[in-house]
Amino acid sequence: MITSIFKKSTIVNYSLIVISLLVFFFLHLSNHLEIMNSSNGVVKVTSLITLFISSFFLVNFIVKKNGLTKDSSYTVFFFLLFIVLFQSVFSDISLLFSNFFLLLAIRRLLSLQTLKAPKEKLFDASMWIFIAALFHFWCILFILLVYISIIFHASRDYRNWLLPFVAFFATAVVFLFASLVFDTSWIDHILNQMNTNFELNYFTNNYQNIALSAYVVIALYFVLSMILTLTNRPMLLQASYKKMIFAFLIGLVVFLISTDKNNGLLLFTFMPLAVMCTSNIEYSQNKMYQEIVLALVLLGSLFIFFAQL
């Protein structure tokens, strides 16, 4: 039944996903009224909703434009379920901004396979990553994905290897100028985020621990499945799937080393894992298997979400 709903990408599917997102968002908000009661509560809520919806449509655009999935809405469905699993994402606007800019970077890096305007795409991707790092510093590690993409598609031109440095210089100059003009505390904020913390002792309740454990199981299964079946995928898409694997691993490292650790930091792994989950579902011809996988992830996410309300 679940597969019959999401195996196609229609207005009805996307409307259902967006409505579900808003329902979960306001359920979370009802348990965190301090967001609305703050001085800029309405602005923050409006910004959060805009970022969520924009991110969903951007994820869908990326996978459809680059042929990573078939004509289904599984990817945005999995993306929604991962957010529901870690509901702290609903109120962290900095992470959402950072993830949105990373999605813009990934969009440019995936389009490198066409070999059209590679320098512009590499510069744009690098710039988006450095902008993302302004909201969460360790997102700067995603610059490794730029160099991985260069190795895959554009390694012969030495100038391509220098473009991330040009993007870094341009972003840094604009940021420093804006900080000196408007608020120098922005610089201190970036410097404070440069610290690392490898401890996983941030859980405030058992359900956060359960959510992380469930996500680890899901990730291990689908990432290993992608790695083991990669050579059976269309040759044209293998580089793109490899980028998804590396993007997931980099996002995992960002989670592991970041200070002020919480489950929401796994947001940076949601998009690549959602792609791998979708690929696994579509690769299998067994409808019963598809239904079981979707049902398990759905029920697990719903249980953990409502248990924490």
C-alpha beads as a LAMMPS data file, in Angstrom:
LAMMPS data file: protein, C-alpha beads

309 atoms
308 bonds

1 atom types
1 bond types

-500.0 500.0 xlo xhi
-500.0 500.0 ylo yhi
-500.0 500.0 zlo zhi

Masses

1 110.0

Atoms # bond

1 1 1 0.000 0.000 0.000
2 1 1 2.779 2.456 0.886
3 1 1 4.608 1.739 -2.369
4 1 1 1.430 2.404 -4.368
5 1 1 1.278 5.887 -2.852
6 1 1 4.894 6.951 -3.296
7 1 1 6.020 5.005 -6.382
8 1 1 4.914 7.952 -8.537
9 1 1 5.783 11.628 -8.309
10 1 1 2.555 13.584 -8.566
11 1 1 1.117 16.733 -7.076
12 1 1 -0.887 14.546 -4.691
13 1 1 2.277 12.807 -3.428
14 1 1 4.155 16.037 -2.817
15 1 1 1.124 17.695 -1.249
16 1 1 0.792 14.745 1.151
17 1 1 4.474 14.993 2.092
18 1 1 4.359 18.770 2.602
19 1 1 1.171 18.549 4.673
20 1 1 2.727 15.769 6.774
21 1 1 5.821 17.902 7.272
22 1 1 3.720 20.834 8.494
23 1 1 1.721 18.594 10.840
24 1 1 4.886 17.159 12.407
25 1 1 6.431 20.626 12.588
26 1 1 3.506 22.153 14.469
27 1 1 3.234 19.120 16.744
28 1 1 6.873 19.683 17.658
29 1 1 6.229 23.414 18.016
30 1 1 3.348 22.757 20.421
31 1 1 5.878 21.109 22.723
32 1 1 8.405 23.945 22.333
33 1 1 6.332 27.093 22.746
34 1 1 9.437 29.066 23.687
35 1 1 10.135 29.360 19.956
36 1 1 6.891 31.258 19.352
37 1 1 7.184 33.237 22.567
38 1 1 10.585 34.661 21.614
39 1 1 10.817 38.224 20.297
40 1 1 11.196 37.057 16.689
41 1 1 9.075 33.924 17.020
42 1 1 6.874 34.482 13.949
43 1 1 9.864 35.318 11.772
44 1 1 11.735 32.218 12.956
45 1 1 8.769 29.897 12.395
46 1 1 8.189 31.349 8.927
47 1 1 11.885 30.943 8.118
48 1 1 11.900 27.337 9.354
49 1 1 8.885 26.397 7.240
50 1 1 10.360 28.112 4.175
51 1 1 13.685 26.303 4.633
52 1 1 11.994 22.930 5.069
53 1 1 9.808 23.238 2.003
54 1 1 12.664 24.667 -0.090
55 1 1 14.938 21.816 1.000
56 1 1 12.334 19.204 0.091
57 1 1 11.831 20.577 -3.389
58 1 1 15.577 20.984 -3.866
59 1 1 16.183 17.340 -2.874
60 1 1 13.500 16.255 -5.324
61 1 1 14.950 18.444 -8.085
62 1 1 18.470 17.064 -7.543
63 1 1 17.485 13.398 -7.780
64 1 1 15.178 13.916 -10.766
65 1 1 17.549 16.191 -12.705
66 1 1 20.476 13.784 -12.305
67 1 1 18.506 10.575 -12.795
68 1 1 19.475 9.158 -9.398
69 1 1 16.015 7.668 -8.916
70 1 1 13.069 6.682 -11.034
71 1 1 9.873 8.689 -11.273
72 1 1 8.944 8.248 -7.612
73 1 1 8.680 10.338 -4.457
74 1 1 10.509 7.847 -2.238
75 1 1 13.518 10.139 -1.713
76 1 1 11.579 13.051 -0.220
77 1 1 9.508 10.526 1.756
78 1 1 12.644 9.053 3.356
79 1 1 14.004 12.583 3.865
80 1 1 10.821 13.418 5.796
81 1 1 11.015 10.255 7.909
82 1 1 14.618 10.962 8.937
83 1 1 13.629 14.459 10.047
84 1 1 10.705 12.998 12.016
85 1 1 13.113 10.497 13.600
86 1 1 15.277 13.381 14.885
87 1 1 12.747 16.084 15.658
88 1 1 15.366 18.462 17.092
89 1 1 15.951 19.416 13.450
90 1 1 12.566 21.150 13.450
91 1 1 13.835 24.021 15.614
92 1 1 17.499 24.365 14.560
93 1 1 17.515 27.086 11.944
94 1 1 21.329 27.236 11.678
95 1 1 21.530 23.562 10.695
96 1 1 18.735 24.014 8.171
97 1 1 20.490 26.964 6.556
98 1 1 23.749 25.036 6.460
99 1 1 22.108 21.939 4.984
100 1 1 20.271 23.999 2.368
101 1 1 23.533 25.483 1.090
102 1 1 25.119 22.020 1.083
103 1 1 22.251 20.788 -1.077
104 1 1 22.988 23.604 -3.519
105 1 1 26.638 22.493 -3.567
106 1 1 25.719 18.839 -4.139
107 1 1 23.430 19.879 -6.989
108 1 1 26.349 21.524 -8.781
109 1 1 28.735 18.643 -8.105
110 1 1 26.323 16.029 -9.427
111 1 1 25.787 18.015 -12.609
112 1 1 29.533 17.782 -13.331
113 1 1 28.924 14.488 -15.130
114 1 1 27.704 16.460 -18.153
115 1 1 31.185 18.090 -18.366
116 1 1 29.551 21.416 -19.261
117 1 1 31.091 24.508 -17.602
118 1 1 33.016 22.452 -14.984
119 1 1 34.912 25.466 -13.609
120 1 1 31.735 27.406 -12.893
121 1 1 30.186 24.369 -11.186
122 1 1 33.266 23.697 -9.060
123 1 1 33.501 27.333 -7.997
124 1 1 29.782 27.519 -7.183
125 1 1 29.869 24.265 -5.195
126 1 1 32.902 25.410 -3.218
127 1 1 31.307 28.763 -2.474
128 1 1 28.060 27.151 -1.257
129 1 1 30.059 24.849 1.028
130 1 1 31.980 27.756 2.551
131 1 1 28.710 29.650 3.069
132 1 1 27.274 26.546 4.767
133 1 1 30.339 26.528 7.032
134 1 1 29.386 30.010 8.254
135 1 1 26.305 28.453 9.863
136 1 1 28.035 25.271 11.027
137 1 1 31.804 25.421 10.735
138 1 1 32.616 21.727 10.263
139 1 1 30.541 21.638 7.089
140 1 1 33.782 22.933 5.596
141 1 1 34.813 19.270 5.400
142 1 1 32.432 18.876 2.461
143 1 1 35.088 20.637 0.394
144 1 1 36.559 17.129 0.182
145 1 1 33.553 16.243 -1.964
146 1 1 34.613 18.943 -4.418
147 1 1 38.059 17.370 -4.784
148 1 1 36.517 13.910 -5.097
149 1 1 34.367 15.275 -7.920
150 1 1 37.444 16.802 -9.548
151 1 1 39.132 13.391 -9.469
152 1 1 36.064 11.809 -11.085
153 1 1 35.483 14.384 -13.821
154 1 1 37.994 17.198 -14.209
155 1 1 41.415 16.253 -12.845
156 1 1 43.425 17.005 -15.978
157 1 1 43.093 20.771 -15.760
158 1 1 45.266 21.978 -12.848
159 1 1 43.204 25.160 -12.558
160 1 1 40.247 23.146 -11.300
161 1 1 42.252 22.169 -8.213
162 1 1 42.748 25.855 -7.354
163 1 1 39.107 26.943 -7.685
164 1 1 38.124 25.972 -4.085
165 1 1 40.876 28.276 -2.796
166 1 1 39.520 31.137 -4.924
167 1 1 36.005 30.467 -3.590
168 1 1 37.345 30.369 -0.018
169 1 1 39.123 33.698 -0.440
170 1 1 36.030 35.359 -1.962
171 1 1 33.703 34.044 0.755
172 1 1 36.131 34.932 3.554
173 1 1 36.615 38.501 2.316
174 1 1 32.867 39.142 2.066
175 1 1 32.234 37.553 5.486
176 1 1 34.990 39.512 7.233
177 1 1 33.853 42.757 5.664
178 1 1 30.226 42.143 6.696
179 1 1 31.332 41.185 10.235
180 1 1 33.397 44.320 10.680
181 1 1 30.545 46.493 9.416
182 1 1 27.578 44.866 11.163
183 1 1 28.625 42.600 14.040
184 1 1 32.126 41.398 14.959
185 1 1 30.635 38.683 17.186
186 1 1 30.062 36.667 13.999
187 1 1 33.803 36.061 13.852
188 1 1 33.857 34.840 17.473
189 1 1 30.954 32.518 16.682
190 1 1 32.949 30.868 13.877
191 1 1 36.070 30.579 16.011
192 1 1 34.132 28.926 18.855
193 1 1 32.775 26.292 16.466
194 1 1 36.283 25.233 15.434
195 1 1 36.598 23.078 18.545
196 1 1 35.933 19.347 18.381
197 1 1 34.009 16.973 20.610
198 1 1 33.999 13.209 20.044
199 1 1 31.847 12.294 23.054
200 1 1 28.345 10.853 22.616
201 1 1 26.964 11.754 26.027
202 1 1 24.422 14.365 25.006
203 1 1 21.258 12.240 25.321
204 1 1 18.539 13.781 27.495
205 1 1 16.214 10.772 27.246
206 1 1 16.334 7.132 26.171
207 1 1 14.366 7.789 22.986
208 1 1 17.185 9.926 21.582
209 1 1 19.493 6.963 22.122
210 1 1 16.975 4.630 20.459
211 1 1 16.584 7.040 17.520
212 1 1 20.344 7.162 16.966
213 1 1 20.630 3.381 17.212
214 1 1 17.790 2.901 14.714
215 1 1 19.378 5.368 12.301
216 1 1 22.741 3.590 12.547
217 1 1 21.071 0.283 11.645
218 1 1 19.228 1.876 8.707
219 1 1 22.391 3.593 7.490
220 1 1 24.563 0.479 7.750
221 1 1 22.068 -1.595 5.806
222 1 1 21.476 0.825 2.937
223 1 1 25.044 2.124 2.607
224 1 1 26.467 -1.401 2.514
225 1 1 23.748 -2.394 0.058
226 1 1 24.739 0.483 -2.216
227 1 1 28.449 -0.354 -2.003
228 1 1 27.876 -4.064 -2.743
229 1 1 25.585 -3.433 -5.721
230 1 1 27.381 -0.373 -7.110
231 1 1 28.987 -2.209 -10.021
232 1 1 25.533 -3.389 -11.136
233 1 1 24.251 0.165 -11.454
234 1 1 24.274 2.030 -14.792
235 1 1 27.823 3.148 -15.600
236 1 1 26.670 6.725 -16.127
237 1 1 25.349 6.943 -12.561
238 1 1 28.115 5.157 -10.682
239 1 1 30.128 8.341 -10.095
240 1 1 27.013 10.076 -8.751
241 1 1 26.260 7.217 -6.363
242 1 1 29.881 7.267 -5.183
243 1 1 29.462 10.964 -4.410
244 1 1 26.380 10.102 -2.349
245 1 1 28.383 7.553 -0.364
246 1 1 31.198 10.044 0.258
247 1 1 28.693 12.807 1.121
248 1 1 27.114 10.521 3.713
249 1 1 30.504 9.616 5.228
250 1 1 31.599 13.274 5.375
251 1 1 28.279 14.187 7.027
252 1 1 28.875 11.430 9.557
253 1 1 32.336 12.840 10.363
254 1 1 30.793 16.308 10.808
255 1 1 28.372 14.812 13.338
256 1 1 31.123 12.951 15.204
257 1 1 33.510 15.892 15.630
258 1 1 31.112 18.803 16.153
259 1 1 30.725 20.542 19.492
260 1 1 27.239 21.065 20.987
261 1 1 26.470 17.596 19.661
262 1 1 22.878 16.461 19.144
263 1 1 21.054 14.046 16.866
264 1 1 20.016 16.916 14.600
265 1 1 23.588 17.161 13.311
266 1 1 22.895 14.004 11.316
267 1 1 20.776 16.212 9.033
268 1 1 23.788 16.473 6.712
269 1 1 23.531 12.737 6.023
270 1 1 19.779 12.661 5.338
271 1 1 19.814 13.516 1.638
272 1 1 22.525 11.056 0.518
273 1 1 21.045 8.286 2.684
274 1 1 17.546 9.006 1.328
275 1 1 18.953 8.574 -2.199
276 1 1 20.546 5.245 -1.242
277 1 1 17.339 4.053 0.433
278 1 1 15.347 4.953 -2.677
279 1 1 17.848 3.254 -4.951
280 1 1 17.615 0.097 -2.841
281 1 1 13.812 0.106 -2.959
282 1 1 13.699 0.706 -6.709
283 1 1 16.481 -1.821 -7.404
284 1 1 14.454 -4.581 -5.750
285 1 1 11.628 -6.105 -7.785
286 1 1 10.063 -7.708 -4.701
287 1 1 7.022 -5.641 -3.752
288 1 1 6.678 -7.353 -0.375
289 1 1 10.270 -6.383 0.475
290 1 1 9.568 -2.790 -0.537
291 1 1 6.464 -2.630 1.637
292 1 1 8.246 -4.118 4.658
293 1 1 11.202 -1.721 4.430
294 1 1 8.982 1.348 4.034
295 1 1 6.655 0.227 6.823
296 1 1 9.508 -0.435 9.266
297 1 1 11.115 2.971 8.688
298 1 1 7.741 4.730 8.823
299 1 1 6.524 3.043 12.003
300 1 1 9.900 3.428 13.722
301 1 1 10.046 7.151 12.950
302 1 1 6.454 7.736 14.085
303 1 1 6.930 5.809 17.324
304 1 1 10.082 7.692 18.289
305 1 1 8.594 11.060 17.293
306 1 1 5.420 10.699 19.372
307 1 1 7.308 9.115 22.277
308 1 1 9.321 12.328 22.637
309 1 1 6.375 14.747 22.532

Bonds

1 1 1 2
2 1 2 3
3 1 3 4
4 1 4 5
5 1 5 6
6 1 6 7
7 1 7 8
8 1 8 9
9 1 9 10
10 1 10 11
11 1 11 12
12 1 12 13
13 1 13 14
14 1 14 15
15 1 15 16
16 1 16 17
17 1 17 18
18 1 18 19
19 1 19 20
20 1 20 21
21 1 21 22
22 1 22 23
23 1 23 24
24 1 24 25
25 1 25 26
26 1 26 27
27 1 27 28
28 1 28 29
29 1 29 30
30 1 30 31
31 1 31 32
32 1 32 33
33 1 33 34
34 1 34 35
35 1 35 36
36 1 36 37
37 1 37 38
38 1 38 39
39 1 39 40
40 1 40 41
41 1 41 42
42 1 42 43
43 1 43 44
44 1 44 45
45 1 45 46
46 1 46 47
47 1 47 48
48 1 48 49
49 1 49 50
50 1 50 51
51 1 51 52
52 1 52 53
53 1 53 54
54 1 54 55
55 1 55 56
56 1 56 57
57 1 57 58
58 1 58 59
59 1 59 60
60 1 60 61
61 1 61 62
62 1 62 63
63 1 63 64
64 1 64 65
65 1 65 66
66 1 66 67
67 1 67 68
68 1 68 69
69 1 69 70
70 1 70 71
71 1 71 72
72 1 72 73
73 1 73 74
74 1 74 75
75 1 75 76
76 1 76 77
77 1 77 78
78 1 78 79
79 1 79 80
80 1 80 81
81 1 81 82
82 1 82 83
83 1 83 84
84 1 84 85
85 1 85 86
86 1 86 87
87 1 87 88
88 1 88 89
89 1 89 90
90 1 90 91
91 1 91 92
92 1 92 93
93 1 93 94
94 1 94 95
95 1 95 96
96 1 96 97
97 1 97 98
98 1 98 99
99 1 99 100
100 1 100 101
101 1 101 102
102 1 102 103
103 1 103 104
104 1 104 105
105 1 105 106
106 1 106 107
107 1 107 108
108 1 108 109
109 1 109 110
110 1 110 111
111 1 111 112
112 1 112 113
113 1 113 114
114 1 114 115
115 1 115 116
116 1 116 117
117 1 117 118
118 1 118 119
119 1 119 120
120 1 120 121
121 1 121 122
122 1 122 123
123 1 123 124
124 1 124 125
125 1 125 126
126 1 126 127
127 1 127 128
128 1 128 129
129 1 129 130
130 1 130 131
131 1 131 132
132 1 132 133
133 1 133 134
134 1 134 135
135 1 135 136
136 1 136 137
137 1 137 138
138 1 138 139
139 1 139 140
140 1 140 141
141 1 141 142
142 1 142 143
143 1 143 144
144 1 144 145
145 1 145 146
146 1 146 147
147 1 147 148
148 1 148 149
149 1 149 150
150 1 150 151
151 1 151 152
152 1 152 153
153 1 153 154
154 1 154 155
155 1 155 156
156 1 156 157
157 1 157 158
158 1 158 159
159 1 159 160
160 1 160 161
161 1 161 162
162 1 162 163
163 1 163 164
164 1 164 165
165 1 165 166
166 1 166 167
167 1 167 168
168 1 168 169
169 1 169 170
170 1 170 171
171 1 171 172
172 1 172 173
173 1 173 174
174 1 174 175
175 1 175 176
176 1 176 177
177 1 177 178
178 1 178 179
179 1 179 180
180 1 180 181
181 1 181 182
182 1 182 183
183 1 183 184
184 1 184 185
185 1 185 186
186 1 186 187
187 1 187 188
188 1 188 189
189 1 189 190
190 1 190 191
191 1 191 192
192 1 192 193
193 1 193 194
194 1 194 195
195 1 195 196
196 1 196 197
197 1 197 198
198 1 198 199
199 1 199 200
200 1 200 201
201 1 201 202
202 1 202 203
203 1 203 204
204 1 204 205
205 1 205 206
206 1 206 207
207 1 207 208
208 1 208 209
209 1 209 210
210 1 210 211
211 1 211 212
212 1 212 213
213 1 213 214
214 1 214 215
215 1 215 216
216 1 216 217
217 1 217 218
218 1 218 219
219 1 219 220
220 1 220 221
221 1 221 222
222 1 222 223
223 1 223 224
224 1 224 225
225 1 225 226
226 1 226 227
227 1 227 228
228 1 228 229
229 1 229 230
230 1 230 231
231 1 231 232
232 1 232 233
233 1 233 234
234 1 234 235
235 1 235 236
236 1 236 237
237 1 237 238
238 1 238 239
239 1 239 240
240 1 240 241
241 1 241 242
242 1 242 243
243 1 243 244
244 1 244 245
245 1 245 246
246 1 246 247
247 1 247 248
248 1 248 249
249 1 249 250
250 1 250 251
251 1 251 252
252 1 252 253
253 1 253 254
254 1 254 255
255 1 255 256
256 1 256 257
257 1 257 258
258 1 258 259
259 1 259 260
260 1 260 261
261 1 261 262
262 1 262 263
263 1 263 264
264 1 264 265
265 1 265 266
266 1 266 267
267 1 267 268
268 1 268 269
269 1 269 270
270 1 270 271
271 1 271 272
272 1 272 273
273 1 273 274
274 1 274 275
275 1 275 276
276 1 276 277
277 1 277 278
278 1 278 279
279 1 279 280
280 1 280 281
281 1 281 282
282 1 282 283
283 1 283 284
284 1 284 285
285 1 285 286
286 1 286 287
287 1 287 288
288 1 288 289
289 1 289 290
290 1 290 291
291 1 291 292
292 1 292 293
293 1 293 294
294 1 294 295
295 1 295 296
296 1 296 297
297 1 297 298
298 1 298 299
299 1 299 300
300 1 300 301
301 1 301 302
302 1 302 303
303 1 303 304
304 1 304 305
305 1 305 306
306 1 306 307
307 1 307 308
308 1 308 309
